[in-house]
Amino acid sequence: MKRIHGLILVAAALAFATTAALASSTHPSKAVHHAKSAAKTPKTDLNAASKEELMKLPGIDDAVADKILAARPFKTRSELMTKNIVTSEQFAKLRTLVAAMPATKTASK
């Protein structure tokens, strides 16, 4: 009988420890929520941004901003590398912050 009580006590302790450990870890739905909020961050459009807006990006100085302006329009953001405007290290920092939006067509009157 003492053995059964001991096993129940051990099982209860393990269940409590597991519950406490799970409660302290990051909940998957919170991680998804964070990813969704990060995705809503507006990206800098390579085809529409001003020189000043481009210079706010990490690693973009006056000369690089001028290269971006001269190389417009961009079809994809990876063209920053293929057109030798930034290095792969710089692009890794910019990849999530920029986009190459297609030019909007204005209605002719």
Buried (B, 14 or more C-beta within 10 A) or exposed (E): EEEEEEEEEEEEEEEEEEEEEEEEEEEEEEEEEEEEEEEEEEBBBBBBBEEEEBBEBEEBEEEBBBBBEEBEEBEEBEBBBEEEBBEEEBBEBBEEBBBBBEEEEEEEE
